[in-house]
Amino acid sequence: MELNDKRVLVVGLGKSGVASALFLKAHGARVTVSDTKSGDELRNEIPVLLDHGITVETGGHGDRTFRGQDLIVVSPGVPVDAPPLVQARALGESVIGEIELAAQFLPGPIVAITGSNGKTTTTTLAGEIMAAAGFPALVGGNIGTPAISLAERAKPETVIVLEISSFQLETIQTFRPKVAVVLNVTPDHLDRHRTFDIYVNAKARIFENQQANDFAVLNADDPTCVSMAARTKAQVFWFSRQKEVEQGAWVRDGNILFRDAAGQKEILLVSEIPLKGAHNLENVLAAVCAGALMGCAPDKIRLAVRDFKAVEHRLEFVATVHGVDYYNDSKATNVDATIKALESFPANIHLILGGKDKGSDYSVLNDLLRQRVKRVYTIGAAAAKIESQIVFPKSEIVHAETLENAVRKAHSAAVSGDVVLLAPACASFDQFKNYEHRGKAFKEIVRGLG
C-alpha cells in the first residue's frame, strides 16, 4: 500500500485511531482525524497529533471531511453503518479498519484469535508459547496494543499474535492469518450487530482470505464453531475438553494431547494448568493448537503453560478479607463470560452484576444463580433490566447502584468461606472508561476493606 502524499482520514480517536494516524503520517500521508467526542474529552490525544502535523476535527464529523479522501481508516468503536461511512462507500472511497491497515505492513505470519470469551487469555498465552519456543513474537490487537503499532518492529520471521474482535473483522479486505482461532461464539454486542447471525458472520470473516496451506482452529464443543468449518479453505483443527478429535488438541485421562499428520503427542497434564475454570482449559487447548501448528515443541508449550499467570481482570484473585475471597472478572462483559466465572466456584458466591446493557438476556443465569449464588448486587444502567429477568429471592437482590456500594454491602453480608465475584455481564461504559478502569476500581475498593 502506497501512502506517500495520499489523503487519509482516520475516524475515531481510540488507541487504534491514534496509532493509525501516527503511522500514516510517518509514511508520508496527509492525515486528518475526526471524532464525535469534544476537544475536552480528547485533550490527552490531541497534542501529540498536532505535534505531528495531523489535522484534528472534534465534536462531530463535518459534511466535507469524508469527501475526496484516498483512504478512510475506521476505528473499531465506530459502527460500519454510520451515515458518513455509508455515504463514503457510495462515492467509491476505500474504507478499511486498523487491522486491515496493519495487515498491509506486517511481513510475518499472523496468529489471529477471536471468540466471544477467552480471547485475551488465549492470545497472551499463545504469545508466551511462541516466545518459549524461541520464535520472535509480538502480541497485540484488541488486547491493548494496536496491531499497526507492531508493524515497525516486525520482521519477516516475527510471529504476530493478535486478539481480534468482531468489530475489527467487519472492516477487513485482505487480512489473512496463518492460524485463525475461534474459541466460542455466544450472543454478544447485539446492541451493535442487532442479530446473532450478523455477529456470527462477522466472527467467521477471520477465515475469509485463508488458503489451503493455512490453519483454522475451532472449538469442537461449540455448535456455532462447528458450523464455521465449512467457511474456510484452510486445514481445520479442533480442540475439545469433552471428546477426542481427529486432528487437534483434546483431553484423555488427565492429559492434553495434540495430533496432526505427523502423529500424536502428549503435551502436558491438565493438573499443571495454573488457571481456574473449565473455560480456561478450553483456552489452553486452543493455545496448544496454535503453538503446535506454528511448530512449537511440546516441552516448550508445556513450560509456557505451567508458568502462565492469570491475565489482569480475568478471574483475577484480588485478596482474602476476613476469610472471604474477592475475584475480579471485570472482563466478563457478556452473559456467557459470567456463566463461565460462576462455574469456576462451587457455591457461596456474592455476585456483582451490571453496567451498560448490550442487548443481553440475563435470564439464562437463573439456574446457576439458584445453585451457586447467595446474593446478587446490581449496579449501573442495566440494573433494572437484570432485576426484571433474574429469578432470585427479592430479599437477596441488592440494588447497589455503584460498584463501591456493591463491594461494601457484599463485605458486610459475606462470611468466611464465601466468594465476592465481580463478573458483571455488561459493558463498563456507563460508569467507567473501560473494563480495565472498572477492574482497577474494584481492586482498590477491596484493598481498602482490610
WOUR-V738633 format. One record per pair of residues at least 24 apart in sequence whose C-alpha atoms are under 10 Angstrom apart, sorted by the first residue. I is the first residue (numbers start at 1). J is the second residue. If there is no record, write none. Layout:
# WOUR-V738633
I | J
I | J
This chain:
# WOUR-V738633
1 | 101
1 | 104
1 | 105
2 | 27
2 | 28
2 | 29
2 | 104
3 | 27
3 | 28
3 | 29
3 | 30
3 | 70
3 | 71
4 | 28
4 | 29
4 | 30
5 | 29
5 | 30
5 | 31
5 | 70
6 | 30
6 | 31
6 | 69
6 | 70
6 | 71
7 | 31
7 | 32
7 | 68
7 | 69
7 | 70
7 | 71
7 | 72
8 | 32
8 | 33
8 | 66
8 | 68
8 | 69
8 | 70
8 | 71
8 | 72
8 | 73
8 | 94
9 | 33
9 | 34
9 | 55
9 | 56
9 | 65
9 | 66
9 | 67
9 | 68
9 | 69
9 | 70
9 | 71
9 | 72
9 | 73
9 | 74
9 | 95
10 | 34
10 | 35
10 | 56
10 | 66
10 | 71
10 | 72
10 | 73
10 | 74
10 | 75
10 | 95
10 | 96
10 | 97
10 | 98
11 | 35
11 | 36
11 | 57
11 | 61
11 | 66
11 | 72
11 | 73
11 | 74
11 | 75
11 | 76
11 | 77
11 | 78
11 | 85
11 | 97
12 | 36
12 | 37
12 | 58
12 | 73
12 | 74
12 | 75
12 | 76
12 | 77
12 | 78
13 | 37
13 | 42
13 | 45
13 | 46
13 | 56
13 | 58
13 | 74
13 | 75
13 | 77
13 | 78
14 | 42
14 | 45
14 | 75
14 | 76
14 | 77
14 | 78
14 | 146
15 | 45
15 | 75
15 | 76
15 | 142
15 | 144
15 | 145
15 | 146
15 | 149
16 | 73
16 | 74
16 | 75
16 | 76
16 | 77
16 | 97
16 | 98
16 | 99
16 | 141
16 | 142
16 | 144
16 | 145
16 | 146
16 | 147
16 | 148
16 | 149
17 | 73
17 | 74
17 | 75
17 | 76
17 | 77
17 | 97
17 | 98
17 | 146
17 | 148
18 | 45
18 | 46
18 | 48
18 | 49
18 | 75
18 | 146
19 | 49
19 | 98
19 | 145
19 | 146
19 | 147
19 | 148
19 | 149
20 | 73
20 | 74
20 | 75
20 | 97
20 | 98
20 | 99
20 | 101
20 | 102
20 | 146
20 | 147
20 | 148
20 | 149
21 | 49
21 | 52
21 | 54
21 | 55
21 | 73
21 | 98
21 | 148
22 | 48
22 | 49
22 | 52
22 | 53
22 | 54
22 | 148
22 | 149
23 | 101
23 | 102
23 | 148
23 | 149
23 | 151
23 | 152
24 | 54
24 | 73
24 | 101
24 | 148
25 | 49
25 | 52
25 | 53
25 | 54
26 | 52
29 | 54
29 | 70
29 | 71
30 | 54
30 | 55
30 | 69
30 | 70
31 | 55
31 | 56
31 | 69
31 | 71
31 | 72
32 | 56
32 | 57
32 | 65
32 | 66
32 | 69
32 | 72
33 | 57
33 | 58
33 | 61
33 | 65
33 | 72
33 | 73
34 | 58
34 | 59
34 | 60
34 | 61
34 | 62
34 | 65
34 | 66
34 | 74
35 | 59
35 | 60
35 | 61
35 | 62
35 | 78
36 | 60
36 | 61
36 | 62
36 | 78
37 | 61
66 | 91
66 | 93
67 | 91
67 | 93
68 | 92
68 | 93
69 | 93
69 | 94
69 | 95
70 | 94
70 | 95
71 | 95
71 | 96
72 | 96
72 | 97
72 | 98
73 | 97
73 | 98
73 | 99
73 | 100
73 | 101
73 | 171
74 | 98
74 | 99
74 | 100
74 | 101
74 | 168
74 | 171
75 | 99
75 | 167
75 | 168
75 | 171
76 | 142
76 | 165
76 | 166
76 | 167
76 | 168
76 | 169
76 | 170
76 | 171
77 | 167
77 | 168
78 | 167
78 | 168
79 | 167
79 | 170
79 | 192
79 | 193
80 | 167
80 | 170
80 | 171
80 | 192
81 | 192
95 | 171
95 | 172
95 | 173
96 | 168
96 | 170
96 | 171
96 | 172
96 | 173
97 | 167
97 | 168
97 | 169
97 | 170
97 | 171
97 | 172
97 | 173
98 | 141
98 | 146
98 | 147
98 | 148
98 | 168
98 | 169
98 | 171
98 | 172
99 | 141
99 | 142
99 | 146
99 | 147
99 | 148
99 | 162
99 | 164
99 | 165
99 | 168
99 | 169
99 | 170
99 | 171
99 | 172
99 | 173
99 | 174
99 | 175
100 | 147
100 | 148
100 | 168
100 | 169
100 | 170
100 | 171
100 | 172
100 | 173
100 | 174
100 | 175
100 | 176
101 | 147
101 | 148
101 | 151
101 | 171
101 | 172
101 | 173
101 | 174
101 | 175
102 | 141
102 | 146
102 | 147
102 | 148
102 | 149
102 | 150
102 | 151
102 | 175
103 | 147
103 | 148
103 | 151
103 | 172
103 | 173
103 | 174
103 | 175
103 | 176
103 | 177
104 | 148
104 | 151
104 | 174
104 | 175
105 | 147
105 | 148
105 | 150
105 | 151
105 | 152
105 | 154
106 | 147
106 | 148
106 | 150
106 | 151
106 | 152
106 | 153
106 | 154
106 | 155
106 | 156
106 | 158
106 | 159
106 | 160
107 | 151
107 | 154
107 | 155
107 | 156
107 | 157
107 | 158
107 | 159
107 | 160
108 | 137
108 | 151
108 | 154
108 | 155
108 | 156
108 | 157
108 | 158
108 | 159
108 | 160
108 | 177
108 | 178
109 | 137
109 | 155
109 | 156
109 | 157
109 | 158
109 | 159
109 | 160
109 | 161
109 | 176
109 | 177
109 | 178
109 | 179
109 | 294
110 | 137
110 | 138
110 | 139
110 | 158
110 | 159
110 | 160
110 | 161
110 | 162
110 | 175
110 | 176
110 | 177
110 | 178
110 | 179
110 | 180
110 | 294
111 | 139
111 | 159
111 | 160
111 | 161
111 | 162
111 | 163
111 | 164
111 | 176
111 | 177
111 | 178
111 | 179
111 | 180
111 | 181
111 | 215
111 | 290
111 | 291
111 | 293
111 | 294
112 | 140
112 | 141
112 | 160
112 | 161
112 | 162
112 | 163
112 | 164
112 | 165
112 | 175
112 | 176
112 | 177
112 | 178
112 | 179
112 | 180
112 | 181
112 | 182
112 | 206
112 | 207
112 | 216
112 | 290
113 | 141
113 | 142
113 | 161
113 | 162
113 | 163
113 | 164
113 | 165
113 | 177
113 | 179
113 | 180
113 | 181
113 | 182
113 | 183
113 | 206
113 | 217
113 | 286
113 | 287
113 | 290
114 | 142
114 | 162
114 | 163
114 | 164
114 | 165
114 | 166
114 | 169
114 | 180
114 | 181
114 | 182
114 | 183
114 | 184
114 | 185
114 | 203
114 | 204
114 | 206
115 | 163
115 | 164
115 | 165
115 | 166
115 | 181
115 | 182
115 | 183
115 | 184
115 | 185
115 | 186
115 | 188
115 | 200
115 | 203
115 | 204
115 | 218
115 | 219
115 | 225
116 | 165
116 | 166
116 | 182
116 | 183
116 | 184
116 | 185
116 | 186
116 | 187
116 | 188
116 | 189
116 | 199
116 | 200
116 | 203
116 | 333
116 | 334
116 | 336
116 | 337
117 | 182
117 | 183
117 | 184
117 | 185
117 | 186
117 | 188
117 | 279
117 | 283
117 | 331
117 | 332
117 | 333
117 | 334
117 | 335
117 | 336
117 | 337
117 | 338
117 | 340
118 | 163
118 | 182
118 | 183
118 | 184
118 | 279
118 | 280
118 | 282
118 | 283
118 | 284
118 | 286
118 | 314
118 | 331
118 | 332
118 | 337
118 | 340
119 | 143
119 | 162
119 | 163
119 | 164
119 | 165
119 | 181
119 | 182
119 | 183
119 | 184
119 | 283
120 | 144
120 | 162
120 | 163
120 | 164
120 | 283
120 | 311
120 | 312
120 | 314
120 | 331
121 | 163
121 | 280
121 | 283
121 | 284
121 | 287
121 | 308
121 | 309
121 | 310
121 | 311
121 | 312
121 | 314
122 | 161
122 | 163
122 | 181
122 | 183
122 | 280
122 | 282
122 | 283
122 | 284
122 | 285
122 | 286
122 | 287
122 | 288
122 | 290
122 | 311
123 | 161
123 | 162
123 | 163
123 | 164
123 | 181
123 | 283
123 | 286
123 | 287
123 | 290
124 | 161
124 | 162
124 | 163
124 | 287
124 | 308
124 | 309
124 | 310
124 | 311
125 | 161
125 | 283
125 | 284
125 | 286
125 | 287
125 | 288
125 | 291
125 | 301
125 | 304
125 | 305
125 | 307
125 | 308
125 | 309
125 | 310
125 | 311
126 | 161
126 | 162
126 | 283
126 | 284
126 | 286
126 | 287
126 | 288
126 | 289
126 | 290
126 | 291
126 | 301
126 | 304
126 | 305
127 | 159
127 | 160
127 | 161
127 | 162
127 | 287
127 | 290
127 | 291
127 | 304
128 | 161
128 | 287
128 | 291
128 | 300
128 | 301
128 | 303
128 | 304
128 | 305
128 | 307
128 | 308
129 | 287
129 | 288
129 | 290
129 | 291
129 | 292
129 | 296
129 | 297
129 | 298
129 | 300
129 | 301
129 | 302
129 | 303
129 | 304
129 | 305
129 | 308
130 | 158
130 | 159
130 | 160
130 | 161
130 | 287
130 | 290
130 | 291
130 | 292
130 | 294
130 | 295
130 | 296
130 | 297
130 | 300
130 | 301
130 | 304
131 | 159
131 | 296
131 | 300
131 | 301
131 | 304
132 | 296
132 | 297
132 | 299
132 | 300
132 | 301
132 | 302
132 | 303
132 | 304
132 | 305
133 | 291
133 | 294
133 | 295
133 | 296
133 | 297
133 | 298
133 | 299
133 | 300
133 | 301
133 | 303
133 | 304
134 | 296
134 | 297
134 | 300
135 | 159
135 | 294
135 | 295
135 | 296
136 | 160
137 | 161
138 | 162
139 | 163
140 | 164
141 | 165
141 | 168
142 | 166
142 | 167
142 | 168
159 | 294
161 | 290
164 | 203
164 | 206
165 | 202
165 | 203
165 | 206
166 | 193
166 | 198
166 | 199
166 | 200
166 | 201
166 | 202
166 | 203
166 | 204
166 | 205
166 | 206
167 | 192
167 | 193
167 | 199
167 | 202
167 | 203
168 | 202
168 | 203
168 | 205
168 | 206
169 | 201
169 | 202
169 | 203
169 | 204
169 | 205
169 | 206
169 | 208
170 | 199
170 | 201
170 | 202
170 | 203
170 | 204
170 | 205
170 | 206
171 | 202
171 | 205
172 | 205
172 | 206
172 | 208
172 | 209
173 | 205
173 | 208
173 | 209
174 | 208
174 | 209
174 | 210
175 | 205
175 | 206
175 | 207
175 | 208
175 | 209
175 | 210
176 | 205
176 | 206
176 | 207
176 | 208
176 | 209
176 | 210
176 | 211
176 | 214
177 | 206
177 | 207
177 | 208
177 | 209
177 | 210
177 | 211
177 | 214
177 | 215
177 | 216
178 | 207
178 | 209
178 | 210
178 | 211
178 | 213
178 | 214
178 | 215
178 | 216
178 | 234
178 | 290
178 | 293
178 | 294
179 | 206
179 | 207
179 | 210
179 | 213
179 | 214
179 | 215
179 | 216
179 | 217
179 | 234
179 | 235
179 | 236
179 | 237
179 | 289
179 | 290
179 | 291
179 | 293
179 | 294
180 | 204
180 | 206
180 | 207
180 | 210
180 | 214
180 | 215
180 | 216
180 | 217
180 | 218
180 | 232
180 | 234
180 | 236
180 | 290
181 | 206
181 | 207
181 | 215
181 | 216
181 | 217
181 | 218
181 | 219
181 | 225
181 | 236
181 | 237
181 | 238
181 | 286
181 | 287
181 | 289
181 | 290
182 | 206
182 | 207
182 | 216
182 | 217
182 | 218
182 | 219
182 | 222
182 | 224
182 | 225
182 | 228
182 | 238
182 | 286
183 | 217
183 | 218
183 | 219
183 | 220
183 | 221
183 | 222
183 | 225
183 | 239
183 | 279
183 | 282
183 | 283
183 | 285
183 | 286
183 | 287
184 | 218
184 | 219
184 | 220
184 | 221
184 | 222
184 | 223
184 | 224
184 | 225
184 | 226
184 | 282
184 | 283
184 | 336
185 | 219
185 | 222
185 | 223
185 | 224
185 | 225
185 | 336
186 | 222
186 | 223
186 | 224
186 | 225
186 | 334
186 | 335
186 | 336
186 | 337
187 | 334
187 | 335
187 | 336
187 | 358
187 | 359
187 | 360
187 | 361
188 | 333
188 | 334
188 | 335
188 | 336
188 | 337
188 | 358
188 | 359
188 | 360
188 | 361
188 | 425
188 | 426
189 | 333
189 | 334
189 | 357
189 | 358
189 | 359
189 | 360
189 | 426
189 | 427
190 | 357
190 | 358
190 | 359
190 | 360
191 | 357
191 | 358
191 | 359
191 | 360
192 | 358
192 | 359
193 | 358
193 | 359
194 | 358
194 | 359
195 | 359
200 | 224
200 | 225
200 | 228
201 | 228
201 | 231
203 | 228
204 | 228
204 | 229
204 | 231
204 | 232
205 | 231
205 | 232
206 | 231
206 | 232
207 | 231
207 | 232
207 | 233
207 | 234
208 | 232
208 | 233
208 | 234
209 | 233
209 | 234
210 | 234
210 | 235
211 | 235
212 | 236
214 | 293
215 | 289
215 | 290
215 | 293
215 | 294
216 | 289
216 | 290
216 | 293
217 | 247
217 | 248
217 | 249
217 | 286
217 | 287
217 | 289
217 | 290
217 | 293
218 | 248
218 | 286
218 | 289
219 | 248
219 | 249
219 | 282
219 | 283
219 | 285
219 | 286
220 | 244
220 | 245
220 | 248
220 | 249
220 | 250
221 | 282
237 | 286
237 | 289
237 | 290
237 | 293
238 | 285
238 | 286
238 | 289
239 | 282
239 | 283
239 | 284
239 | 285
239 | 286
239 | 287
239 | 288
239 | 289
240 | 281
240 | 282
240 | 285
240 | 286
241 | 278
241 | 279
241 | 281
241 | 282
241 | 285
242 | 282
247 | 289
248 | 285
248 | 286
248 | 288
248 | 289
248 | 290
248 | 292
248 | 293
249 | 282
249 | 284
249 | 285
249 | 286
249 | 287
249 | 288
249 | 289
249 | 290
249 | 292
250 | 281
250 | 282
250 | 285
250 | 286
250 | 288
250 | 289
251 | 281
251 | 285
256 | 281
256 | 284
256 | 285
256 | 288
256 | 302
257 | 285
257 | 288
257 | 289
257 | 298
258 | 285
258 | 288
258 | 289
258 | 292
258 | 293
258 | 298
259 | 289
259 | 292
260 | 289
260 | 292
260 | 293
265 | 292
265 | 297
265 | 298
266 | 298
266 | 299
266 | 302
267 | 292
267 | 297
267 | 298
267 | 299
267 | 300
267 | 301
267 | 302
267 | 303
267 | 305
268 | 298
268 | 299
268 | 301
268 | 302
268 | 303
268 | 305
268 | 306
269 | 302
269 | 306
270 | 306
271 | 306
272 | 302
272 | 303
272 | 305
272 | 306
272 | 307
273 | 302
273 | 305
273 | 306
273 | 307
273 | 308
273 | 309
274 | 305
274 | 306
274 | 307
274 | 308
274 | 309
274 | 310
275 | 305
275 | 306
275 | 308
275 | 309
275 | 310
275 | 311
275 | 315
275 | 316
276 | 310
276 | 315
276 | 316
276 | 341
276 | 343
276 | 344
276 | 345
277 | 315
277 | 340
277 | 341
277 | 342
277 | 343
277 | 344
277 | 345
278 | 340
278 | 341
278 | 343
278 | 344
279 | 337
279 | 339
279 | 340
279 | 341
279 | 343
279 | 344
280 | 310
280 | 315
280 | 340
280 | 344
312 | 436
312 | 439
312 | 440
313 | 422
313 | 423
313 | 435
313 | 436
313 | 437
313 | 438
313 | 439
313 | 440
313 | 442
313 | 443
314 | 341
314 | 423
314 | 439
315 | 340
315 | 341
315 | 344
315 | 421
315 | 422
315 | 423
316 | 421
316 | 422
316 | 439
316 | 443
317 | 421
317 | 443
318 | 442
318 | 443
318 | 444
318 | 446
318 | 447
319 | 443
319 | 446
319 | 447
319 | 449
319 | 450
320 | 416
320 | 417
320 | 418
320 | 419
320 | 420
320 | 446
320 | 447
320 | 450
321 | 411
321 | 414
321 | 415
321 | 416
321 | 446
321 | 447
321 | 448
321 | 449
321 | 450
322 | 411
322 | 414
322 | 415
322 | 416
322 | 417
322 | 418
322 | 449
322 | 450
323 | 414
323 | 415
323 | 416
323 | 417
323 | 418
323 | 419
324 | 349
324 | 410
324 | 411
324 | 414
324 | 415
324 | 416
324 | 417
324 | 418
324 | 419
324 | 420
325 | 349
325 | 414
325 | 415
325 | 416
325 | 417
325 | 418
325 | 419
325 | 420
325 | 421
326 | 350
326 | 407
326 | 411
326 | 418
326 | 419
326 | 420
326 | 421
326 | 422
326 | 442
326 | 443
326 | 446
326 | 447
327 | 351
327 | 419
327 | 420
327 | 421
327 | 422
327 | 423
327 | 439
327 | 442
327 | 443
327 | 446
328 | 420
328 | 421
328 | 422
328 | 423
328 | 424
328 | 438
328 | 439
328 | 440
328 | 441
328 | 442
328 | 443
328 | 446
329 | 421
329 | 422
329 | 423
329 | 424
329 | 425
329 | 435
329 | 436
329 | 438
329 | 439
329 | 442
330 | 421
330 | 422
330 | 423
330 | 424
330 | 425
330 | 426
330 | 427
330 | 428
330 | 434
330 | 435
330 | 436
330 | 437
330 | 438
330 | 439
330 | 440
330 | 441
330 | 442
331 | 422
331 | 423
331 | 424
331 | 425
331 | 426
331 | 427
331 | 428
331 | 434
331 | 435
331 | 436
331 | 438
331 | 439
332 | 422
332 | 423
332 | 424
332 | 425
332 | 426
332 | 427
332 | 435
333 | 357
333 | 358
333 | 423
333 | 424
333 | 425
333 | 426
333 | 427
333 | 428
333 | 435
334 | 358
334 | 359
334 | 360
334 | 361
334 | 362
334 | 423
334 | 424
334 | 425
334 | 426
334 | 427
335 | 360
335 | 361
335 | 362
335 | 363
335 | 364
335 | 365
335 | 423
335 | 424
335 | 425
335 | 426
336 | 360
336 | 362
336 | 364
336 | 365
336 | 425
337 | 423
337 | 424
337 | 425
337 | 426
338 | 362
338 | 365
338 | 421
338 | 422
338 | 423
338 | 424
338 | 425
338 | 426
339 | 364
339 | 365
339 | 366
339 | 367
339 | 368
339 | 369
339 | 423
339 | 425
340 | 423
341 | 421
341 | 422
341 | 423
342 | 368
342 | 369
342 | 371
342 | 372
342 | 373
342 | 421
342 | 423
343 | 368
343 | 371
343 | 372
345 | 372
345 | 373
345 | 418
345 | 419
345 | 421
346 | 371
346 | 372
346 | 373
346 | 419
347 | 371
347 | 372
347 | 373
347 | 374
347 | 417
347 | 418
347 | 419
348 | 372
348 | 373
348 | 374
348 | 375
348 | 414
348 | 415
348 | 416
348 | 417
348 | 418
348 | 419
348 | 420
349 | 373
349 | 374
349 | 375
349 | 376
349 | 410
349 | 414
349 | 417
349 | 418
349 | 419
349 | 420
349 | 421
350 | 374
350 | 375
350 | 376
350 | 377
350 | 396
350 | 406
350 | 407
350 | 409
350 | 410
350 | 411
350 | 413
350 | 414
350 | 418
350 | 419
350 | 420
350 | 421
350 | 422
351 | 375
351 | 376
351 | 377
351 | 378
351 | 397
351 | 406
351 | 407
351 | 410
351 | 419
351 | 420
351 | 421
351 | 422
351 | 423
351 | 424
352 | 376
352 | 377
352 | 378
352 | 379
352 | 398
352 | 400
352 | 403
352 | 406
352 | 407
352 | 410
352 | 420
352 | 421
352 | 422
352 | 423
352 | 424
352 | 425
353 | 377
353 | 378
353 | 379
353 | 380
353 | 382
353 | 383
353 | 386
353 | 387
353 | 399
353 | 400
353 | 403
353 | 406
353 | 421
353 | 422
353 | 423
353 | 424
353 | 425
353 | 426
354 | 378
354 | 379
354 | 380
354 | 381
354 | 382
354 | 383
354 | 384
354 | 385
354 | 386
354 | 387
354 | 400
354 | 401
354 | 402
354 | 403
354 | 422
354 | 423
354 | 424
354 | 425
354 | 426
354 | 427
354 | 428
354 | 430
355 | 379
355 | 380
355 | 381
355 | 382
355 | 383
355 | 386
355 | 401
355 | 402
355 | 403
355 | 424
355 | 425
355 | 426
355 | 427
355 | 428
355 | 429
355 | 430
355 | 431
355 | 432
355 | 438
356 | 380
356 | 381
356 | 382
356 | 383
356 | 424
356 | 425
356 | 426
356 | 427
356 | 428
356 | 429
356 | 430
356 | 431
356 | 432
357 | 381
357 | 382
357 | 383
357 | 385
357 | 386
357 | 425
357 | 426
357 | 427
357 | 428
357 | 429
357 | 430
358 | 382
358 | 425
358 | 426
358 | 427
359 | 426
360 | 385
360 | 386
360 | 425
360 | 426
361 | 385
361 | 386
361 | 389
361 | 390
361 | 425
362 | 386
362 | 387
362 | 388
362 | 389
362 | 390
362 | 391
362 | 425
363 | 387
363 | 388
363 | 389
363 | 390
363 | 391
364 | 389
364 | 390
364 | 391
365 | 389
365 | 390
365 | 391
365 | 425
366 | 390
366 | 391
366 | 392
367 | 391
367 | 392
373 | 418
373 | 419
373 | 420
373 | 421
374 | 413
374 | 414
374 | 418
374 | 419
374 | 420
375 | 410
375 | 413
375 | 414
375 | 420
376 | 400
376 | 406
376 | 410
376 | 420
376 | 421
377 | 401
377 | 402
377 | 403
377 | 405
377 | 406
377 | 407
377 | 409
377 | 410
377 | 422
377 | 424
378 | 402
378 | 403
378 | 405
378 | 406
378 | 424
379 | 403
379 | 404
379 | 405
379 | 406
379 | 424
379 | 430
379 | 431
380 | 424
380 | 426
380 | 427
380 | 428
380 | 429
380 | 430
380 | 431
380 | 432
381 | 426
381 | 428
381 | 429
381 | 430
381 | 431
382 | 424
382 | 425
382 | 426
382 | 427
382 | 430
386 | 425
402 | 431
403 | 431
403 | 438
403 | 439
403 | 441
403 | 442
403 | 445
404 | 441
404 | 442
404 | 444
404 | 445
404 | 446
405 | 445
406 | 442
407 | 442
407 | 443
407 | 445
407 | 446
407 | 449
408 | 445
408 | 446
408 | 449
411 | 446
411 | 449
420 | 446
